Amino acid sequence: MFLCRAGVRRQKSGDRSQETEVRRKTGGMDVNKAKCFQDLLVWQKAHHFVLEAYKYTQQFPAKEMYGLVAQMRRSAVSIPANIAEGFTKRSKADKARYFNIAQGSLEETRYYIILSHDLRYGDGTGMSGLLEEVSKLLNAYMRTMLASDS
């Protein structure tokens, strides 16, 4: 279980009951209702993607441990990490900057999936699908945040 700063207990990311709490518009993200970054569906999906990226890269050749594996994991982790960091920022400009960094890391990770596929290290189709879902949610969240009054 995650514990939000506000003291509200949340189940792990797979629990549908918490998702309904934060769903209102744009794919489940209500900028004003989230009490902590773990409440954000976009963060939950990005975190799930990171867990899958770790599993995916376990099958890579040992010679890639300090190369492609490290790079892909680092860029994948950067996505939810920057969403979390941006969540705490007060101004829209600061929030947008961190979410934009998350988008950059997302695109970097997208390239690593393409590269790993081309190197025949694994079928990146599932990973690409998960990443696309995170990309759409992140774009929707940014649009909502930038359009909100708060």
C-alpha positions in Angstrom: 0.0 0.0 0.0 1.1 3.6 -0.6 0.5 6.2 1.9 -0.2 9.7 0.7 1.1 12.7 2.6 -2.5 13.6 3.4 -2.7 10.4 5.4 -5.1 8.7 3.0 -4.3 5.1 2.3 -4.3 3.9 -1.3 -4.2 0.4 -2.7 -1.5 -0.6 -5.2 -1.9 0.6 -8.8 -4.1 -2.3 -10.0 -7.0 -1.5 -7.6 -10.0 -0.2 -9.6 -11.6 1.4 -6.5 -9.0 4.1 -6.2 -9.1 4.9 -9.9 -12.8 5.8 -9.7 -12.0 8.3 -7.0 -9.7 10.3 -9.3 -11.7 9.9 -12.5 -13.7 12.9 -13.6 -12.3 14.0 -16.9 -9.5 13.4 -19.5 -8.9 9.8 -18.9 -9.4 9.7 -15.2 -7.3 12.7 -14.0 -8.9 15.4 -11.9 -6.2 17.9 -11.1 -8.1 19.2 -8.1 -9.0 15.9 -6.4 -5.6 14.2 -6.3 -4.1 14.4 -2.8 -0.8 12.9 -3.8 1.0 11.8 -6.9 0.0 8.2 -6.4 -3.6 9.2 -6.9 -2.9 10.2 -10.5 -3.9 7.5 -13.0 -1.0 8.7 -15.3 1.5 8.1 -12.5 0.0 4.6 -11.8 0.3 3.6 -15.4 3.8 5.0 -15.7 4.8 3.1 -12.6 3.3 -0.1 -14.1 5.3 0.6 -17.3 8.5 0.8 -15.3 7.9 -2.5 -13.6 7.2 -4.1 -17.1 10.4 -2.4 -18.5 12.5 -4.1 -15.8 10.9 -7.5 -16.7 11.4 -6.8 -20.4 15.1 -5.9 -20.0 15.9 -9.0 -17.9 15.9 -11.0 -21.1 18.5 -8.8 -22.8 22.0 -10.2 -23.3 24.4 -9.7 -20.3 26.7 -7.6 -22.5 23.9 -4.9 -22.5 23.6 -4.7 -18.7 25.6 -1.4 -18.6 24.5 -0.2 -22.0 21.0 -0.5 -23.3 19.5 -2.1 -20.2 20.7 0.7 -17.9 19.7 3.4 -20.4 16.2 2.0 -20.9 15.6 1.5 -17.2 16.9 5.0 -16.3 14.6 6.7 -18.9 11.6 4.6 -17.9 12.0 5.4 -14.2 12.4 9.1 -15.1 8.8 9.2 -16.4 6.9 8.6 -13.2 9.6 10.3 -11.1 9.1 13.5 -13.0 5.3 13.2 -12.8 5.8 12.8 -9.0 8.1 15.7 -8.7 5.9 18.0 -10.9 2.9 17.1 -8.9 4.3 19.0 -5.9 5.1 22.2 -7.8 2.9 25.2 -7.1 2.9 27.1 -10.4 1.6 25.7 -13.7 4.9 26.6 -15.4 6.9 24.6 -12.9 4.4 21.6 -13.2 4.5 21.8 -17.0 8.3 21.8 -17.0 8.5 18.5 -15.1 5.7 16.9 -17.1 7.5 18.0 -20.2 10.7 16.3 -18.9 8.6 13.2 -18.4 7.4 13.4 -22.0 11.0 13.7 -23.1 12.0 10.6 -21.1 9.0 8.8 -22.6 10.1 9.5 -26.1 13.7 8.4 -25.2 12.3 5.1 -23.9 10.2 4.7 -27.0 13.4 4.8 -29.0 15.1 2.2 -26.8 12.1 -0.1 -27.4 12.5 0.3 -31.1 16.3 -0.3 -30.9 15.9 -3.4 -28.7 13.4 -4.8 -31.2 15.7 -4.1 -34.1 18.5 -5.8 -32.3 16.2 -8.8 -31.8 16.4 -8.6 -28.0 12.7 -9.0 -27.6 9.3 -8.1 -29.0 8.6 -4.6 -28.0 4.9 -4.6 -29.1 3.5 -4.9 -25.6 5.9 -2.3 -24.2 5.0 0.1 -27.0 1.3 -0.3 -26.2 1.9 0.4 -22.6 4.1 3.4 -23.4 1.5 4.8 -25.8 -1.2 4.6 -23.1 1.1 6.5 -20.7 1.8 9.1 -23.4 -1.9 9.8 -24.1 -2.6 10.1 -20.3 0.3 12.4 -19.8 -0.7 14.6 -22.7 -4.3 14.7 -21.4 -3.2 15.5 -17.9 -1.0 18.3 -19.1 -3.8 19.8 -21.1 -6.2 19.6 -18.1 -3.7 21.0 -15.7 -2.8 23.9 -18.0 -6.5 24.7 -18.6 -7.5 24.5 -14.9 -8.1 27.5 -12.8 -5.8 26.3 -10.0 
